């Protein structure tokens, strides 16, 4: 079996026997952003601003949002949480988003998923103004990513690509397997991995990409993973390829760091407009 670079988008990253410390890298990126934002404010701009909307009482969602707000505050982003009961209607939520879209003091809007079953997540994601969509879930941003154009990229996918780049993992022409085809993680990772790095987005990695999912026959999944140079997964199924067991401290902290990156990026672009 060949050695792999293995990245678990739910928590860990390892290259052969060497752990790729996502937690330390996330701190490095946040420190860089803190300096950039400090310089941005000193140049006469207001602090970037982020609004995190959460609907309902899901404990995990509240923890995620708390971590995002803490990270934003740490690096100089003005951030607030907007909380609603699970009884909130879809129309009322979209109306609240429209108010933030029209608020010139708000640069980034994040709607924490999942939403209550009574609310259409796709419609809500598309209600966020594309230029303020720091999650990168709006169809405009997704479409621009697919066309390899400059855009706001979903934070977890961007975190994986940033780890590959910063740890100097060569992807040019290498075989990469993405296990999972979610629209917010697996798809954007695959898009960036296979794209031409010379295109406008600058995110392309020039890899040869295979996407596996729940309907990939187990024998084929094992074959693809055994032949891969790079394996990226949001599930544990990649263990059939002999990959390491996921551990905390990988892509999770990086996702938050890249969300902060997206917020500052949004603030800069809104100012330029």
C-alpha positions as CSV (number, residue, x, y, z in Angstrom):
1,X,0.0,0.0,0.0
2,X,1.3,3.4,-0.9
3,X,1.7,6.1,1.7
4,X,-1.1,8.7,1.8
5,X,-1.8,12.2,2.8
6,X,-5.0,11.9,4.7
7,X,-7.2,14.8,5.7
8,X,-10.4,14.2,7.7
9,X,-12.6,17.3,7.2
10,X,-14.3,16.6,10.5
11,X,-11.2,16.7,12.6
12,X,-7.7,15.5,11.6
13,X,-5.0,15.5,9.1
14,X,-1.9,13.3,8.8
15,X,0.8,12.7,6.2
16,X,2.2,9.2,6.6
17,X,3.3,9.2,10.3
18,X,3.5,13.0,10.6
19,X,0.5,14.9,12.1
20,X,-0.5,18.0,10.3
21,X,-1.3,20.3,13.2
22,X,-4.4,22.2,12.1
23,X,-4.9,23.8,15.5
24,X,-1.4,25.5,15.4
25,X,-1.9,26.5,11.7
26,X,-5.3,28.0,12.6
27,X,-3.7,30.1,15.3
28,X,-1.0,31.3,12.8
29,X,-3.7,32.3,10.3
30,X,-5.7,34.2,13.0
31,X,-2.6,36.0,14.1
32,X,-1.9,37.1,10.5
33,X,-5.5,38.2,10.2
34,X,-5.3,40.1,13.5
35,X,-2.4,42.2,12.1
36,X,-4.1,42.8,8.8
37,X,-7.3,43.9,10.5
38,X,-5.4,46.1,12.9
39,X,-3.7,47.8,9.9
40,X,-7.1,48.1,8.1
41,X,-8.6,49.9,11.1
42,X,-5.5,52.1,11.5
43,X,-5.9,53.1,7.8
44,X,-9.3,54.7,8.7
45,X,-11.7,51.8,8.0
46,X,-14.2,50.6,10.5
47,X,-13.7,47.1,11.9
48,X,-15.1,44.2,9.8
49,X,-18.5,43.1,11.2
50,X,-20.1,39.7,11.3
51,X,-23.6,38.6,12.2
52,X,-24.3,35.0,13.2
53,X,-28.0,33.9,13.1
54,X,-29.0,30.9,15.0
55,X,-32.5,29.4,15.1
56,X,-33.5,27.0,17.8
57,X,-31.7,25.4,20.7
58,X,-29.5,22.8,19.2
59,X,-26.5,22.6,21.7
60,X,-23.9,21.8,19.0
61,X,-25.0,24.8,16.9
62,X,-24.8,27.1,19.9
63,X,-21.3,25.8,20.6
64,X,-20.2,26.4,17.0
65,X,-21.5,29.9,17.0
66,X,-19.9,30.7,20.4
67,X,-16.5,29.6,19.0
68,X,-17.0,31.7,15.9
69,X,-17.9,34.8,17.9
70,X,-14.9,34.3,20.2
71,X,-12.5,33.9,17.3
72,X,-13.9,37.0,15.6
73,X,-13.6,39.1,18.7
74,X,-10.0,37.9,19.3
75,X,-8.8,39.2,15.9
76,X,-10.7,42.5,15.8
77,X,-13.9,41.6,14.0
78,X,-17.1,43.1,15.5
79,X,-19.4,40.1,15.9
80,X,-22.8,39.5,17.3
81,X,-25.1,36.5,17.6
82,X,-28.8,36.9,16.7
83,X,-30.9,34.2,18.3
84,X,-34.4,33.1,17.4
85,X,-36.7,30.5,18.7
86,X,-37.4,27.3,16.7
87,X,-40.9,28.6,16.1
88,X,-39.6,31.4,13.8
89,X,-41.2,31.2,10.4
90,X,-39.2,31.0,7.1
91,X,-40.6,34.3,5.9
92,X,-39.6,36.0,9.2
93,X,-36.1,34.6,9.0
94,X,-35.7,35.8,5.4
95,X,-37.0,39.2,6.4
96,X,-34.4,39.4,9.1
97,X,-31.7,38.5,6.6
98,X,-32.9,41.2,4.2
99,X,-32.5,43.8,7.0
100,X,-28.9,42.7,7.4
101,X,-28.3,42.6,3.6
102,X,-29.3,46.3,3.6
103,X,-27.3,47.3,6.7
104,X,-24.2,49.0,5.4
105,X,-22.4,48.4,8.8
106,X,-22.6,44.6,8.3
107,X,-20.0,42.9,6.2
108,X,-20.7,39.2,6.8
109,X,-23.8,37.2,7.5
110,X,-23.8,33.6,8.7
111,X,-26.9,31.4,9.2
112,X,-25.9,28.5,11.4
113,X,-27.1,25.2,10.0
114,X,-29.0,23.0,10.5
115,X,-32.3,25.0,10.6
116,X,-35.6,23.6,11.9
117,X,-37.3,21.2,9.5
118,X,-40.0,23.8,8.8
119,X,-37.5,26.1,7.1
120,X,-36.0,25.6,3.6
121,X,-32.2,25.8,4.1
122,X,-31.5,26.4,0.4
123,X,-34.0,29.3,0.2
124,X,-32.5,30.8,3.3
125,X,-28.9,30.5,2.1
126,X,-29.9,32.1,-1.2
127,X,-31.5,35.0,0.7
128,X,-28.1,36.1,2.0
129,X,-26.5,38.8,-0.2
130,X,-23.7,37.0,-2.1
131,X,-21.1,39.6,-1.2
132,X,-22.0,39.1,2.5
133,X,-22.3,35.3,2.3
134,X,-19.2,34.4,4.4
135,X,-20.3,30.7,4.4
136,X,-20.0,30.6,0.6
137,X,-23.4,28.8,0.3
138,X,-25.2,31.2,-2.0
139,X,-25.7,29.8,-5.5
140,X,-23.8,32.7,-7.0
141,X,-20.7,31.9,-4.9
142,X,-21.1,28.2,-5.6
143,X,-21.4,28.9,-9.3
144,X,-18.4,31.1,-9.4
145,X,-16.4,28.5,-7.6
146,X,-17.4,25.9,-10.2
147,X,-16.3,28.3,-12.9
148,X,-13.0,28.8,-11.1
149,X,-13.7,32.5,-10.6
150,X,-12.8,34.6,-7.5
151,X,-15.5,34.1,-4.9
152,X,-16.2,33.3,-1.3
153,X,-15.4,29.7,-0.6
154,X,-17.1,27.5,2.0
155,X,-14.9,27.6,5.1
156,X,-14.3,23.9,5.6
157,X,-13.4,23.3,2.0
158,X,-11.1,26.3,2.0
159,X,-9.5,25.1,5.3
160,X,-8.6,21.8,3.6
161,X,-7.0,23.5,0.6
162,X,-5.2,26.0,2.8
163,X,-3.7,23.1,4.9
164,X,-2.5,21.4,1.7
165,X,-0.8,24.6,0.6
166,X,0.7,25.6,3.9
167,X,2.1,22.2,4.7
168,X,3.5,22.1,1.1
169,X,1.8,18.9,0.1
170,X,2.3,18.6,-3.7
171,X,-1.0,18.0,-5.5
172,X,0.1,18.6,-9.1
173,X,-1.0,15.6,-11.1
174,X,-1.4,13.4,-8.0
175,X,-4.4,11.2,-7.4
176,X,-6.8,12.6,-4.9
177,X,-9.9,10.8,-3.5
178,X,-12.7,12.9,-1.9
179,X,-15.0,10.6,0.2
180,X,-18.3,12.5,0.5
181,X,-20.2,14.7,-2.0
182,X,-21.9,17.2,0.2
183,X,-22.6,20.5,-1.5
184,X,-20.8,22.5,1.3
185,X,-17.7,20.3,1.8
186,X,-17.0,17.5,-0.6
187,X,-18.1,19.2,-3.8
188,X,-16.1,22.5,-3.3
189,X,-13.0,20.5,-2.1
190,X,-13.2,18.4,-5.3
191,X,-13.7,21.5,-7.5
192,X,-10.6,23.2,-6.1
193,X,-8.5,20.1,-6.1
194,X,-9.0,19.5,-9.8
195,X,-9.0,23.1,-11.0
196,X,-6.2,24.8,-13.0
197,X,-4.1,26.9,-10.6
198,X,-3.5,29.4,-13.4
199,X,-7.2,30.3,-13.6
200,X,-8.6,33.5,-12.0
201,X,-9.5,32.1,-8.6
202,X,-5.9,31.1,-7.9
203,X,-7.3,28.2,-5.8
204,X,-6.7,25.3,-8.3
205,X,-4.6,22.4,-7.2
206,X,-4.2,20.5,-10.5
207,X,-4.9,17.1,-9.0
208,X,-6.6,14.1,-10.6
209,X,-9.8,13.7,-8.5
210,X,-12.1,10.9,-7.7
211,X,-15.3,11.4,-5.7
212,X,-16.6,8.5,-3.7
213,X,-19.9,8.4,-1.7
214,X,-22.3,6.2,0.1
215,X,-23.3,4.4,-3.1
216,X,-19.7,3.6,-4.1
217,X,-19.3,-0.2,-3.8
218,X,-17.0,-1.0,-0.8
219,X,-14.5,-2.9,-3.0
220,X,-14.3,0.1,-5.4
221,X,-13.9,2.5,-2.5
222,X,-11.0,0.5,-1.1
223,X,-9.4,0.3,-4.6
224,X,-9.7,4.1,-5.1
225,X,-8.3,4.8,-1.6
226,X,-5.4,2.4,-1.9
227,X,-4.4,4.0,-5.2
228,X,-4.7,7.5,-3.9
229,X,-1.9,9.9,-3.0
230,X,-4.3,12.1,-1.1
231,X,-7.5,11.1,0.7
232,X,-10.0,13.7,2.1
233,X,-13.0,12.5,3.9
234,X,-15.8,13.7,6.2
235,X,-16.6,10.1,7.2
236,X,-14.7,7.2,8.8
237,X,-15.2,5.0,5.7
238,X,-11.7,5.9,4.5
239,X,-10.3,3.5,7.2
240,X,-10.5,0.7,4.6
241,X,-7.5,2.3,3.0
242,X,-5.5,2.0,6.2
243,X,-5.7,5.7,7.0
244,X,-5.1,6.9,10.5
245,X,-8.0,7.3,13.0
246,X,-9.3,10.9,13.2
247,X,-8.2,12.9,16.2
248,X,-9.2,16.4,17.4
249,X,-7.2,19.5,16.4
250,X,-7.3,19.3,12.6
251,X,-9.7,20.9,10.2
252,X,-12.2,22.1,12.8
253,X,-10.1,25.0,14.1
254,X,-9.0,25.8,10.5
255,X,-12.7,26.1,9.5
256,X,-13.2,28.8,12.0
257,X,-10.0,30.6,10.9
258,X,-11.1,30.5,7.3
259,X,-14.5,31.9,8.2
260,X,-12.6,34.8,9.7
261,X,-10.7,35.1,6.5
262,X,-13.9,35.2,4.5
263,X,-15.4,37.9,6.7
264,X,-12.4,40.2,6.3
265,X,-12.4,39.4,2.5
266,X,-16.1,40.4,2.4
267,X,-15.4,43.7,4.3
268,X,-12.6,44.6,1.9
269,X,-14.6,43.9,-1.2
270,X,-17.7,45.8,0.1
271,X,-15.5,48.8,0.8
272,X,-14.0,48.6,-2.8
273,X,-17.5,48.7,-4.2
